[in-house]
């Protein structure tokens, strides 16, 4: 009988990750995934669905704001900036995919960038910190997917 819960073990592993564990190969792949996601997201800013969610999100404001990709003069609260930018990434459906079906970068990167922009200037994160956070987000998403019974059934449904 394990002395720790699955959730506790999961949290311990994720909390224990640090930048020293990022190998050169992981860093290079992460950079490629980030660049690909930004490119797909910028292309997606021209889609009708992205325009609709951007218009909807304009009603929200806060003291903190983050950029909407491709629109330097359009800022939203971090939550809504991440939402709009995430829709932009997914709207073209060219973002990265893993099996079982998931689009890891499109869910993780917009949130990370929106949050990092909202940090006070004196607390800005480094590029290595961003890469670590990106990989932690991808790891969390992958592990949650592995825990999901629903994800195991995806191949049977298609």
C-alpha positions as MATLAB code, in Angstrom:
seq = 'XXXXXXXXXXXXXXXXXXXXXXXXXXXXXXXXXXXXXXXXXXXXXXXXXXXXXXXXXXXXXXXXXXXXXXXXXXXXXXXXXXXXXXXXXXXXXXXXXXXXXXXXXXXXXXXXXXXXXXXXXXXXXXXXXXXXXXXXXXXXXXXXXXXXXXXXXXXXXX';
ca = [
       0.000    0.000    0.000;
       1.657    3.265   -1.106;
       2.121    5.858    1.602;
       1.550    8.704   -0.831;
      -1.405    9.438   -3.077;
      -1.087    9.528   -6.859;
      -1.812   13.257   -6.747;
       0.813   13.848   -4.069;
       3.424   11.884   -6.000;
       2.527   13.731   -9.205;
       2.863   17.107   -7.469;
       6.189   16.096   -5.921;
       7.653   15.102   -9.296;
       6.453   18.286  -11.008;
       7.575   20.531   -8.152;
      11.002   18.897   -8.185;
      11.747   19.679  -11.836;
      14.429   22.288  -12.455;
      16.335   23.841  -15.358;
      19.389   21.622  -14.732;
      17.297   18.656  -15.896;
      16.736   20.161  -19.351;
      19.077   18.340  -21.705;
      20.406   19.985  -24.860;
      18.034   17.826  -26.898;
      15.020   18.888  -24.800;
      16.016   22.548  -25.090;
      16.375   22.326  -28.883;
      13.068   20.483  -29.309;
      11.329   22.936  -26.990;
      12.635   25.899  -28.951;
      11.391   24.311  -32.177;
       7.975   23.614  -30.634;
       7.748   27.194  -29.352;
       8.745   28.683  -32.709;
       6.256   26.452  -34.520;
       3.487   27.397  -32.083;
       4.189   31.113  -32.448;
       4.134   30.802  -36.252;
       0.862   28.879  -36.288;
      -0.589   31.315  -33.728;
       0.341   34.363  -35.783;
      -1.254   32.781  -38.846;
      -4.323   31.941  -36.761;
      -4.850   35.584  -35.752;
      -6.374   36.129  -39.193;
      -9.134   33.523  -38.732;
     -12.769   34.385  -38.164;
     -12.959   32.450  -34.889;
      -9.955   34.315  -33.510;
     -11.537   37.663  -34.448;
     -14.752   36.626  -32.684;
     -13.083   35.624  -29.406;
     -10.913   38.754  -29.502;
     -14.006   40.938  -29.905;
     -15.792   39.064  -27.118;
     -12.789   39.397  -24.793;
     -12.538   43.187  -25.226;
     -15.177   43.616  -22.521;
     -12.675   42.439  -19.883;
     -10.029   44.631  -18.339;
      -7.668   44.605  -15.389;
      -4.564   46.325  -14.091;
      -2.482   43.511  -15.587;
      -2.403   43.011  -19.326;
      -0.774   40.839  -21.947;
      -0.392   41.153  -25.706;
      -2.652   39.625  -28.291;
      -0.270   38.137  -30.839;
      -0.027   40.114  -34.041;
      -1.656   43.187  -32.447;
       0.865   45.200  -30.452;
      -1.763   47.795  -29.517;
      -4.328   45.245  -28.267;
      -3.855   43.988  -24.710;
      -6.135   41.984  -22.452;
      -5.991   40.557  -18.926;
      -3.592   37.570  -18.980;
      -6.401   35.000  -18.775;
      -8.137   36.401  -21.860;
      -4.899   37.038  -23.751;
      -4.016   33.370  -23.218;
      -7.517   32.394  -24.375;
      -7.390   34.490  -27.571;
      -3.837   33.438  -28.414;
      -4.678   29.788  -27.700;
      -7.653   29.993  -30.052;
      -5.351   31.510  -32.682;
      -2.952   28.566  -32.348;
      -5.697   25.949  -32.550;
      -7.784   27.660  -35.232;
      -5.590   26.547  -38.124;
      -5.204   23.022  -36.674;
      -1.529   22.880  -37.680;
      -0.224   22.938  -34.115;
       1.752   20.004  -32.762;
      -0.058   16.780  -31.904;
       0.803   13.746  -29.798;
      -0.854   10.401  -29.353;
      -3.241    9.996  -27.735;
      -4.671   13.112  -29.326;
      -3.528   16.298  -27.650;
      -2.111   19.620  -28.818;
       0.396   20.337  -26.046;
       2.035   23.588  -27.113;
      -1.173   25.408  -28.047;
      -2.500   24.993  -24.530;
       0.744   25.709  -22.678;
       2.609   28.460  -24.558;
      -0.136   31.132  -24.740;
      -0.684   30.850  -20.981;
       3.045   31.070  -20.238;
       3.607   34.086  -22.436;
       0.540   35.898  -21.090;
       1.637   35.285  -17.502;
       5.258   36.236  -18.147;
       4.177   39.546  -19.707;
       2.070   40.326  -16.658;
       4.989   39.988  -14.215;
       6.367   43.249  -12.860;
       9.499   44.399  -14.707;
      11.748   43.550  -11.766;
      10.450   39.966  -11.664;
      10.806   39.102  -15.353;
      11.719   35.492  -15.979;
      14.716   34.311  -17.989;
      14.551   32.370  -21.232;
      15.683   29.268  -19.378;
      12.879   29.737  -16.836;
      10.402   30.011  -19.720;
      11.766   26.791  -21.254;
      11.468   25.034  -17.901;
       7.892   26.251  -17.404;
       7.023   25.194  -20.955;
       8.391   21.696  -20.354;
       6.667   21.419  -16.985;
       3.389   22.365  -18.695;
       3.945   19.754  -21.395;
       4.843   17.157  -18.741;
       1.734   17.931  -16.685;
      -0.463   17.691  -19.752;
       1.118   14.399  -20.823;
       0.818   12.837  -17.376;
      -2.799   13.938  -16.983;
      -3.545   12.446  -20.370;
      -1.945    9.157  -19.333;
      -4.143    9.101  -16.215;
      -7.287    9.649  -18.278;
      -9.474    6.689  -19.157;
     -11.133    8.843  -21.784;
      -7.801    9.385  -23.564;
      -7.173    5.648  -23.756;
     -10.387    5.256  -25.745;
      -9.591    7.922  -28.356;
      -8.085    5.500  -30.933;
     -11.184    3.280  -30.738;
     -13.451    6.199  -31.575;
     -11.604    7.237  -34.770;
];
